Amino acid sequence: MKLEVKTISKQTIKPSSPTPPHLKTFHLSLLDQLLPPPYAPLILFYPNYQGGVVSSSRLDALKSSLSETLTRFYPLAGTLSPDDLAIDCDDRGANFVEARADCTMNRFLTQPDLLSLPKLLPVDPVGPIVEPRHVSNVQVTEFACGGIAIGICISHKILDGVALGTFLKAWTATAAGGEEEKETNSALNPNFIAGTLFPAGGSHWLRDASMPMWGSFFKTGKCVTRRIVFDSAAIRSLKARIISPAGTRVEIVSALLWKSIMEASERVTGTQKPSLLTHLVNLRKRVEPPLSENSLGNLLWISSAKHDPKTEHPSKPSDLGELAGKVRESISKIDDGFVGRLRGKGSESAMAETFDEIVEMKMKKEGADFVGFSSWCRMGFYGSDFGWGKPIWVSSYGVGGSVFMNLVILADTPCGEGVEAWVTMDEDEMAVVAGNEEMTKFAKFDPSPLVFD
């Protein structure tokens, strides 16, 4: 169902202690600078587990714990510089919005309208960053039943998904209190190491060189977002279909979605097109020695896998195992040796090679399709307990419009073994995917979050 949300108040939550003078300017790393400027949005849904608790007490706990957490995650309390190259750690604080929804949470989640979800976010997740350019933005929306949704938009210039998970673990541990939470919290002191590993230097040509790549991903038409859910049983069945090595659930689901999207494109356009799949890859465990999860910044790189049906299989659809192998191979190439090239002498040239390769694929293979993947799996979002229970749903949001990219966000289901895929693509091609016999065998389209496994 659609949702109406009314803003009640806006304020800024400042850090509980001022940032020391020598930390007032936080220079973004080279990888931070290469990310597009919009926010990394996330919405957490919490039913009113405790019934009689007054909502103002939960708000007070959220505000005070956020203030304490921002002291340690001090760049998140600052503002972005106009050139997006640094954060002014001015203790401006996090933008904090209180709002109220017009229905109960259960009613909304029975059949959520994905285009209504941005109303639960404090800022437009894809729009320009407006003054005063807060790095962090939070909205707490109370439903008629007393349940709340916490919408978070933190600039993608400073946090990737893993870093966002670390911030949430620290914030929730502070809010929940208790000895166990304090131990967890002390272990999550942030390490802003990205700028040391990938220093930006004085040249910004690489950021400019990345723009054609990001721009090449967009297309025009009419798009739609749907949630395609693979439960744990479906994941096991898919793994059983693939000859060893079966791969991870992320690789297998990526391969099946890629296969069905290619087949839908052929059905709608009447042409077998080359296709390019990309995945954002977490570098923390791909360096020697590995980095801990509290290493903050955008420690990501982009992998790419290609498939040209005209040269590889002109007369038959691609095999699922073959595509899963391509996904796995492309991700495995981002190893410690590759990361060493990104950090070594001539690192900017090594990065530019990736951009050029992707753009060349798009330009030379006329009409080549693109599908971009990003995984939230195993980032711990469903463990975000502020002291009143874990969220029953962790969501992205729906997109509608005439300029878009084929984009897939893979997220955990609450049990941690399934995959919820947020898929944005051409509306006509989505209709073909939704009718694909292989997809309907293994996946559920837009199920209620109230009935997840």
C-alpha positions in Angstrom: 0.0 0.0 0.0 1.0 3.6 -0.5 2.2 5.6 2.5 1.7 9.2 3.7 4.3 10.6 6.0 4.2 13.9 7.8 7.3 15.7 9.1 7.0 16.6 12.8 10.4 18.2 13.6 13.9 18.7 12.4 17.1 19.2 14.4 20.8 18.5 14.4 22.4 16.0 16.7 25.9 17.1 17.6 28.7 14.9 18.9 28.9 14.6 22.6 32.5 15.9 22.6 34.1 18.4 20.2 36.4 17.1 17.5 40.1 18.0 18.3 41.5 20.9 16.2 44.1 18.6 14.5 41.2 16.5 13.1 39.1 19.3 11.7 39.7 18.5 8.0 39.2 14.9 6.8 40.7 14.3 3.4 38.8 11.7 1.4 40.8 8.8 -0.1 41.2 8.2 -3.8 38.6 5.5 -3.7 36.2 7.7 -1.8 36.6 10.4 -4.5 35.7 7.9 -7.3 32.2 7.1 -5.8 29.3 9.2 -7.1 28.1 11.8 -4.5 24.6 10.6 -3.4 23.8 8.9 -0.2 23.9 5.2 0.9 20.2 4.8 2.0 18.9 2.1 4.4 15.6 1.7 6.2 15.2 -0.4 9.4 11.7 -1.4 10.5 11.0 -2.1 14.2 7.5 -3.1 15.4 6.4 -1.9 18.8 7.8 -4.9 20.6 7.2 -3.4 24.1 3.7 -2.1 23.6 3.5 0.3 26.5 6.8 2.1 26.0 6.3 5.8 25.2 7.9 6.6 21.8 9.6 9.7 23.2 11.8 7.5 25.4 13.0 5.6 22.3 13.7 8.9 20.5 15.7 10.2 23.5 17.7 7.0 23.5 18.4 7.3 19.7 19.5 10.9 20.0 21.8 10.5 23.0 23.4 7.4 21.6 23.9 8.9 18.2 25.5 11.9 19.8 28.0 9.6 21.7 28.7 7.5 18.6 29.4 10.6 16.4 32.2 11.6 18.7 34.1 8.5 17.7 32.9 8.5 14.0 33.7 12.3 13.9 33.7 12.8 10.1 30.0 11.7 10.1 29.2 14.7 12.2 30.7 17.1 9.6 29.8 18.6 6.3 31.0 17.8 2.8 33.3 20.4 1.1 31.9 22.0 -2.1 34.3 20.0 -4.2 33.5 16.7 -2.6 37.2 16.1 -1.8 37.1 16.5 2.0 34.9 16.7 5.0 34.9 19.7 7.2 34.7 18.1 10.7 32.9 21.2 12.1 30.7 19.2 14.5 27.7 20.6 12.6 26.1 17.3 13.6 23.7 14.8 12.0 20.4 16.0 10.4 17.7 14.3 12.5 14.1 14.3 11.3 11.1 13.1 13.3 8.0 12.0 11.3 4.7 10.2 11.5 3.1 7.7 9.2 -0.6 7.5 8.5 -1.1 3.7 9.1 0.2 0.7 11.1 3.4 -0.9 10.2 1.7 -4.3 9.7 -0.7 -2.8 7.2 2.1 -1.1 5.2 4.3 -4.2 5.2 1.5 -6.5 4.1 2.1 -5.2 0.6 4.6 -2.3 0.7 4.6 0.3 -2.1 8.3 0.5 -3.0 7.9 4.1 -4.4 6.6 5.2 -1.0 9.8 4.1 0.8 11.8 7.3 0.1 9.2 9.1 2.3 10.9 7.2 5.2 14.3 8.7 4.4 15.5 12.1 5.6 16.7 13.4 2.2 16.2 12.5 -1.4 18.6 9.5 -1.8 19.4 10.3 -5.5 19.0 14.1 -5.5 21.7 16.7 -5.1 23.2 17.1 -1.6 21.7 20.4 -0.3 23.2 22.9 2.1 24.5 22.6 4.7 25.6 19.3 3.1 25.3 17.1 6.2 27.4 13.9 5.9 24.8 12.1 8.1 21.0 12.2 7.9 18.5 10.2 10.0 14.7 10.0 10.0 12.7 8.3 12.7 9.1 7.7 11.5 6.5 6.5 14.0 3.7 4.3 12.7 0.2 4.4 14.1 0.9 1.2 16.1 3.9 2.6 17.8 6.4 0.8 15.6 9.2 2.9 14.0 11.2 3.0 10.9 14.7 4.4 11.0 15.8 5.8 7.7 19.5 6.5 7.3 21.3 8.4 4.5 25.0 8.8 5.0 27.2 10.2 2.2 28.6 7.4 0.1 31.8 9.5 0.0 32.8 8.3 3.4 31.0 4.9 4.0 30.5 1.8 2.0 28.1 -0.9 3.0 30.6 -2.7 5.4 31.5 0.6 7.0 27.8 1.5 7.4 27.3 -1.9 9.2 30.2 -1.0 11.5 28.7 2.4 12.3 25.3 0.7 13.0 26.9 -1.9 15.3 28.6 0.9 17.3 25.4 3.0 17.5 23.2 0.2 18.5 25.7 -1.0 21.2 25.8 2.5 22.6 22.0 2.7 22.7 21.4 -0.8 24.2 24.0 -0.4 27.0 25.0 -3.3 29.2 28.4 -5.0 29.6 28.2 -7.2 26.5 27.2 -4.2 24.4 30.1 -2.1 25.8 32.6 -4.8 24.9 31.2 -5.0 21.4 31.3 -1.2 21.2 34.9 -0.9 22.3 35.9 -3.4 19.6 34.3 -1.3 17.0 36.3 1.9 17.4 36.6 3.1 13.8 39.9 3.0 11.9 39.9 5.7 9.2 42.6 3.9 7.2 41.3 4.3 3.6 43.2 7.6 3.1 46.5 5.9 4.1 46.0 2.9 1.9 44.7 4.9 -1.1 46.0 8.5 -0.8 44.3 10.9 -3.1 47.4 12.9 -3.9 47.1 16.2 -5.7 45.7 15.1 -9.0 42.0 14.7 -9.6 42.1 13.5 -13.2 41.2 10.0 -12.3 37.9 11.1 -10.8 37.1 12.9 -14.1 38.2 9.7 -16.0 35.7 7.7 -14.0 32.7 9.8 -15.1 32.3 8.3 -18.6 32.1 4.9 -17.0 29.4 5.8 -14.5 27.6 7.7 -17.3 27.7 4.7 -19.6 25.6 2.6 -17.2 22.5 4.8 -17.6 19.8 4.3 -20.1 16.4 5.9 -21.0 13.0 4.4 -21.0 10.6 3.5 -18.2 11.9 1.6 -15.2 10.4 -0.3 -12.3 11.8 -1.8 -9.1 10.7 -5.2 -7.8 11.8 -7.3 -4.9 12.8 -10.9 -6.0 13.3 -13.1 -2.9 15.1 -16.5 -2.9 14.6 -18.3 0.3 17.1 -20.7 1.9 15.5 -23.7 0.2 15.7 -22.1 -3.2 19.4 -21.3 -2.6 20.1 -24.9 -1.8 18.2 -26.1 -4.9 20.2 -23.7 -7.1 23.5 -24.8 -5.7 22.5 -28.4 -6.4 22.0 -27.6 -10.1 25.5 -26.3 -10.6 28.5 -28.6 -11.1 31.2 -28.0 -8.5 32.4 -25.5 -7.5 28.9 -24.3 -6.7 29.9 -20.9 -5.5 28.3 -18.6 -3.0 24.7 -17.6 -2.8 25.6 -14.1 -4.0 27.3 -15.6 -7.1 24.5 -18.0 -7.9 21.7 -15.5 -7.5 23.7 -13.0 -9.5 24.1 -15.5 -12.3 20.4 -16.5 -12.4 19.3 -12.8 -12.5 21.9 -12.0 -15.2 20.7 -14.9 -17.3 17.0 -14.0 -17.0 17.8 -10.3 -17.7 19.7 -11.2 -20.8 16.8 -13.4 -22.0 14.3 -10.7 -21.3 16.3 -8.2 -23.3 16.4 -10.5 -26.2 12.6 -11.1 -26.0 11.8 -7.4 -25.9 14.3 -6.1 -28.4 14.4 -9.1 -30.7 18.2 -9.1 -30.6 20.8 -11.1 -28.7 23.0 -8.4 -27.1 26.4 -8.7 -25.4 26.1 -8.1 -21.7 28.3 -6.7 -19.0 27.9 -7.5 -15.3 29.7 -5.6 -12.6 30.0 -6.2 -8.9 31.3 -3.9 -6.2 33.9 -6.0 -4.3 34.9 -5.5 -0.7 38.7 -5.2 -0.5 39.1 -5.7 3.3 39.7 -9.4 3.1 41.6 -9.2 -0.2 44.7 -7.5 1.0 47.7 -8.9 3.0 47.3 -8.7 5.9 43.5 -8.5 5.9 41.8 -5.5 7.3 39.2 -5.6 10.0 35.6 -4.6 9.5 36.0 -1.4 11.4 38.3 -0.1 8.6 36.2 2.8 7.4 35.9 4.4 4.0 35.1 3.1 0.6 37.3 0.0 0.4 35.6 -1.2 -2.8 36.6 -2.0 -6.3 34.5 -2.9 -9.4 34.7 -6.3 -11.0 33.3 -7.0 -14.4 32.2 -10.2 -16.3 31.2 -10.2 -19.9 29.0 -12.5 -22.0 28.5 -12.3 -25.8 25.9 -14.8 -26.9 26.8 -14.2 -30.6 30.3 -15.6 -30.2 29.9 -17.9 -27.2 26.6 -19.6 -27.7 24.9 -18.4 -30.9 22.1 -20.9 -30.8 21.2 -21.5 -27.1 20.8 -19.7 -23.9 23.7 -19.5 -21.5 24.2 -22.2 -18.9 23.6 -21.1 -15.4 26.8 -22.8 -14.2 28.8 -21.1 -16.9 27.5 -17.7 -15.9 28.1 -18.4 -12.2 31.6 -19.3 -13.1 32.1 -16.0 -14.9 30.8 -14.1 -11.9 33.0 -16.0 -9.6 36.1 -15.6 -11.8 35.6 -11.8 -12.2 35.3 -11.4 -8.4 38.3 -13.7 -7.7 40.5 -11.5 -9.9 40.2 -8.8 -7.2 42.9 -10.5 -5.0 45.8 -9.2 -3.0 48.0 -9.0 -6.1 45.4 -6.8 -7.9 44.9 -4.7 -4.8 48.7 -4.3 -4.7 48.6 -2.9 -8.2 45.9 -0.4 -7.1 48.2 0.7 -4.2 51.6 0.6 -6.0 53.4 2.8 -8.4 51.2 3.7 -11.3 48.1 2.9 -9.3 46.0 5.6 -11.0 46.8 4.0 -14.4 45.8 0.6 -13.1 42.5 2.1 -12.0 42.0 3.9 -15.3 42.4 0.6 -17.1 39.3 -0.8 -15.4 37.3 2.3 -16.4 38.5 2.2 -20.0 37.8 -1.6 -20.3 34.2 -1.1 -19.2 33.6 2.0 -21.4 35.2 0.2 -24.3 32.8 -2.8 -23.8 29.9 -0.4 -23.9 31.1 1.6 -26.8 32.5 -1.1 -29.1 29.7 -3.6 -28.5 26.9 -1.5 -29.8 23.8 -1.8 -27.7 25.5 -3.9 -25.1 23.4 -4.3 -22.0 24.7 -3.5 -18.5 23.7 -5.0 -15.1 25.2 -3.6 -11.9 25.3 -5.6 -8.7 26.0 -4.5 -5.1 25.7 -6.9 -2.2 24.6 -6.1 1.4 24.8 -9.7 2.4 26.6 -10.6 5.6 26.8 -6.9 6.7 24.9 -7.5 9.9 22.1 -5.0 9.3 19.5 -7.5 10.8 21.5 -7.5 14.0 20.8 -3.7 14.6 19.2 -3.9 18.1 18.9 -0.5 19.8 17.6 -2.2 22.9 14.0 -3.0 21.9 14.6 -5.9 19.5 16.0 -6.5 16.0 14.4 -5.1 12.8 11.8 -7.2 11.1 12.8 -5.8 7.7 15.8 -4.0 6.3 14.9 -2.3 3.0 16.2 -0.2 0.1 13.7 1.7 -1.9 11.9 1.7 -5.3 12.8 3.8 -8.3 10.6 5.1 -11.1 11.6 7.3 -13.9 12.9 7.7 -17.4 16.6 7.7 -16.8 18.0 4.7 -14.9 20.5 1.9 -14.8 19.9 -1.8 -14.5 20.7 -2.2 -10.9 20.5 -5.1 -8.4 21.0 -4.8 -4.7 21.4 -8.2 -3.0 20.4 -8.3 0.7 20.1 -10.9 3.4 16.7 -12.3 4.4 16.1 -12.2 8.2 17.3 -15.8 8.7 20.6 -14.9 7.0 20.5 -17.7 4.4 18.2 -16.4 1.7 18.7 -13.4 -0.6 16.3 -10.5 -1.3 17.2 -8.9 -4.6 16.1 -5.3 -5.2 16.0 -5.2 -9.0 15.5 -2.0 -11.0 15.2 -2.3 -14.8 13.1 -1.6 -17.9 9.5 -2.1 -17.2 8.8 -4.3 -20.2 11.8 -6.4 -19.6 10.9 -6.8 -16.0 7.5 -8.2 -17.1 9.4 -10.9 -19.0 11.6 -11.7 -16.0 8.5 -12.0 -13.8 7.1 -14.6 -16.2 10.3 -16.6 -16.7 9.6 -20.2 -15.7 13.1 -20.7 -14.2 12.7 -17.5 -12.1 9.2 -18.4 -10.8 10.4 -21.8 -9.9 13.1 -20.5 -7.5 11.9 -17.0 -6.5 9.0 -15.1 -5.1 8.2 -11.7 -6.5 7.3 -8.9 -4.0 6.3 -11.1 -1.1 5.3 -9.4 2.2 8.3 -8.9 4.5 6.0 -10.3 7.2 6.3 -13.8 5.8 10.1 -14.0 5.2 12.0 -17.1 6.2 
